[in-house]
Amino acid sequence: MKLLRNICLVGAAVTVMSGCRGDLMDLNPYGSISSETMWTSENLADMGVIGIYSVLRSSNVALDLYKFECFGVSADCRDRDYAITLGNITTSDGLFSGYWQVHYEGISRCNDAIANLPSAPLETSKLNRLMAEAKFMRAFFYYKLNSMYKGVPLYLEPTELDGFTKGRNTEQEVWDQVIADLTDAINTADLPDKYAAGDGNYGRATKGAAYALRGKAYMWMNEWAKAEADFRKVGECGYALFNGDYKALFKEANEQCDEMIFSMQCIGESGYGNSFSFRYGSRVAYGSCWNTYLVNSDFVDSYECADGKPFNWDDYIPGYNEMDPAARSVYFLRDGLTDDEKSKMTSDGADMSKYMDSGNEARILTAYSNRDPRLQKTIITPYSTYLGSVSNTDYTYTLRWPYRGYDTADPYDLKTDTNNRFYYLFRKFVAEGSSEIPNREYSPIDIPIIRYADVLLSLAECLNEQGKTDEAITYVNMVRKRAGVAELNTNAYTQVSGQENMRERIRNERRWEFAGEGVNFFDEMRWQTLHETKFFPGAGLKQIWGDVQYSYSWAGDYLYNWAIPRTEVQMNSNLEQNPGWVD
């Protein structure tokens, strides 16, 4: 059984932290065993370490990685409730305080384990493994903090309430600690390279995961050669690309394949699944979901053709790009509109002189056919089908505009929570039919945090940054071949012209490969490209044809270094705020 099933069994019986500040963590799920007694038996020591992994299931760690999609390039939040995209975020925003607090909660649990495990009645081999796991997890939490805040206080021992008074360590000092912890884990002989699918310890840290995370830390430090060496080690630990369909990679049957290096463990029970399907899914997804997070229309346009040619609307509909967005909505209308529908579309600004009563759907479908196959496997595009479920009965729906209704009868239009607007929808992680998940709010599909495609594309980036562009092409092509898109340097469209061209190709490859997984925002922050890729002129939540529903606003480059939460600065006068932020 998965590690998560062990979390369920111990669940919630433990307090794994000594003297934690009241606002740093919710003690409710762990409130019956004190730190003093936590490490007095092997069973309790197991519980204490499992309690560290349970932090992955917290907001701002892995539970709601979909939230970070709308901060990056691939998605938007229709609720318009994230100040970071609207340009008016302040140091008191809950995004900053929540992210800070939950990662320090994880660190505190790690520190408690590292300090007390040596006194627990454990065999040496198990003690070594659990210590390595605790150090891996501490490195993971500090990695996440340092990526956003660029220098945070280092606490390496259990700390009482009145001890949280340190000033910030430098960004380099925090990276050094991350590297030290991961190096200790890697050098632990009793930490396995990986766990096989079905192993009861699956989901725990492994040597392969430690190499991958250390490589990613080195990338933040621009230590390209060291990162390269670590990424090469991951494959030696037994990890590899999933040898199958890209879409199937994100199904429960393949959640423990060799590609998954580190993931948030999920089972279909309340409190232990994921809500990606709920947040991405439509009203005809199992359980009637909300499609709160929508695919960004400009991002969809970035997907190449299958032969690697850049997509251009004018190649399919001449003059499309120069049209007013409302006018070009005509191309997305369903066949056989009624007179009333035509009148409504005209009043909405559609250029109905270009409408075809028969063939309108076929015309727009050509713009989505013969594209990078990951597009259709990640995103529900106009006039593509989706297997949904209503009242536990499965139906095949089609995304059409305008919507006409009838969940359980022809024409089986795909109903959304936004039927008055026409948006792209996520397909990845969304339940198909009624058999994949037991409840819309707790899907059993594990959420990948690090997978082998990430390692390969990171390795390619490291090679390219060292000027080894030709070698980098090999690793990008491994990912492109699995995706079913033309490999680099195989035709006129895919010719790599140099290091800078390759750099952009690698970045785009990551954007397409990891869409919907909560990865790309952190990439853009490391590359410091978010201003150009998310906040370019005209950017915002748009309908499919480009009609802006609300716009984004870039507050300034100081966003690349997140604000130290105002509450933390107020409680600890030794904390210095990042430049550009005003408390």
Secondary structure, DSSP 8 states (H G I E B T S, - for coil): --HHHHHHHHTT-----SS--TTT---GGGTTS-HHHHTSSHHHHHHHHHHHHGGGGSTTTTTTHHHHHTTSSSEEETT---HHHHT---TT-HHHHHHHHHHHHHHHHHHHHHHHGGGSS--HHHHHHHHHHHHHHHHHHHHHHHHHHSS-----S---GGG-------HHHHHHHHHHHHHHHHT-TTS-S---TT-TTTTS--HHHHHHHHHHHHHHTT-HHHHHHHHHHHHHTT----SS-TGGGGSGGGTTSTTEEEEE---SSTTTSB-HHHHH--TTSTT-----EEE-HHHHHHS-BTTS----GGGTSTTGGGS-TTGGGGGG--SS--HHHHHHHHHTT--GGG--TTTHHHHHHTTTTTB-HHHHHHEE-TT-EEEEEETTEEEEEE--SS----TTSTT-B---S-TTS--BEE-TT---SSSS-SSTT-B---EEEEEHHHHHHHHHHHHHHTT-HHHHHHHHHHHHHHHTS--TTSSGGG---SHHHHHHHHHHHHHHHTTTTT-HHHHHHHHT-HHHHTSSTT-EEE-TT--EEEE-----GGGGS----HHHHHH-TT----TT---
